[in-house]
Amino acid sequence: MQVTTKKPVSMPDAFVILFFVMVAAAIASHLIPAGSFQMLPETVNAAGETVKARIDPNSFQLAAEQNKAVPLFGEGGQVGFLNYAFEGMVSGDKMGAAIGVIAFILLTGGAFGIIMKTGAVNNGILALIAKTKDIDFLFIPLMFLLFSLGGAVFGMGEEAIAFCIVLLPLMLALGYDAITTVLVTYIATQIGFATSWMNPFSVAIAQGIAGLPLMSGADYRIVLWLLFTLFGIIFTMRYAAKIKKNPELSVSFESDQKLRAQQQEQQNSQFGKLDAAILLLFVAGILWVIWGVVARGYYIPEIATQFFALGVATAILAVAGKRLTINESADAFKQGAAELLPAAMIVGMAKGIVLLLGGDKATEPSVLNTVLHYAGSSFEGFSAYVSAWFMLIFQSVFNFFVTSGSGQAALTMPLVAPLADLVGVSRQIAVLAFQLGDGLTNCIVPTSASLIGCLGVVRVDWMLWAKFAWRLQLWLFALASLAVLVAVAIGYQ
């Protein structure tokens, strides 16, 4: 008798998941009427401070012509269901929108393709490990702390993509996995982002819209940052220790093994002068990027160009040192970009969700505006504790559609801030609920360009990440809920 073995059930690909989300968004566009808001003009308050233009929360109205439901196929630049992939990938501008993040991923991936092809990084890692065997336990907490601080101080997020590429070979050589790499880089930045007391891209914008002094309430937020960061370090170190002891437990074990094999193939016999020169150039490039972000306010266009320049300089040095030929350098660039193409495409397709719902502009009719209006007004009639917790849940769910911190603040805070007054919750708590809901859900939502970019460069599918990260997300949500409830209890202002 022939025995048939059942094939293991495979997890659906991120492309498949996004496709069905697109289907749901298209259906919603037919069932939920589109609405829009009006904007209050920019003003100057009594202190002489400029109050930026914001949504008038009482101006919501349904569109007079309800013809915004997406067709199956759009013509003449119209957004249709079958157009979502193309329209999502070309949407926005170079300053952090889909097209900008896609270009960033491809250029950075190509540049690091050249750097990794030289073998200098792998040789340097092996030399470093040989000299620091006794203190490698400090590496994870130190990296997590620094990246969390970066997220808190200047809103570090997309920049983590490049650092995932940098740190992955070291993590694998130390016996950890790709998941650990994402934890100490991207997840750390989002914990810092969510609990920041000064992030100009989220808390500062939200406080400005809510009419609160900038940097107000910093004491409580600093305490939250310390506690959340400490939790993240402990969680990551426990996980890393488990994987180092038994690597087969990692959900990314198969892809990690392939990358380890590639590292061994690229490894040279010893760490030489050319390796040192390439790594010094690499360190100089990273310092240039950090200086640009901190001192000059560089963002995606400049950072992508910096890494491209670093890749070109590395190629010149490698060719001069006869490590690579010119053609091999070009092939390495193309291979590095090609390996990240799926991640770049997912970024664009995820943006298509918002487009199918009518976009994220408050003044133009969209399903998102209607959902925002009715969800916001549903807070009335509950106690301060329940209302504050509902605000956290609302911001967490809304972040699936608008993952930009500044964009979500601009859309939600003009509605939530006045509602906070009605339900007896301080506006500071409303801003806190926005921060935590926006930042922490970036750790798992497939519409986050930064998350998908980081997962792409470490070769981890989003479904595998979700299989791992759901426990972390529950812990973070529980801590965020506690933080909001404590804020209500102490009368946080």
Secondary structure, 3 states (H helix, E strand, C coil): CCCCCCCCCCCCCHHHHHHHHHHHHHHHHHHCCCEECCEECCEECCCCCEECCEECCCCCEECCCCCCCCCCCCCCCCCCHHHHHHHHHCCCCCCCCHHHHHHHHHHHHHHHHHHHHCCHHHHHHHHHHHHCCCCHHHHHHHHHHHHHHHHHHHCCCCCHHHHHHHHHHHHHHCCCCHHHHHHHHHHHHHHHHHCCCCCCCCHHHHHHHHCCCCCCCHHHHHHHHHHHHHHHHHHHHHHHHHHHHCHHHCCCHHHHHHHHHHHHHHCCCCCCHHHHHHHHHHHHHHHHHHHHHHHCCCCHHHHHHHHHHHHHHHHHHHHHCCCCCHHHHHHHHHHHHHHCHHHHHHHHHHHHHHHHCCCCCCCCCEHHHHHHHHHHHCCCCCCHHHHHHHHHHHHHHHCCCCCCHHHHHHHHHHHHHHHHHHHCCCHHHHHHHHHHHHHHHCCCCCCCHHHHHHHHHCCCCHHHHHHHHHHHHHHHHHHHHHHHHHHHHCCCC
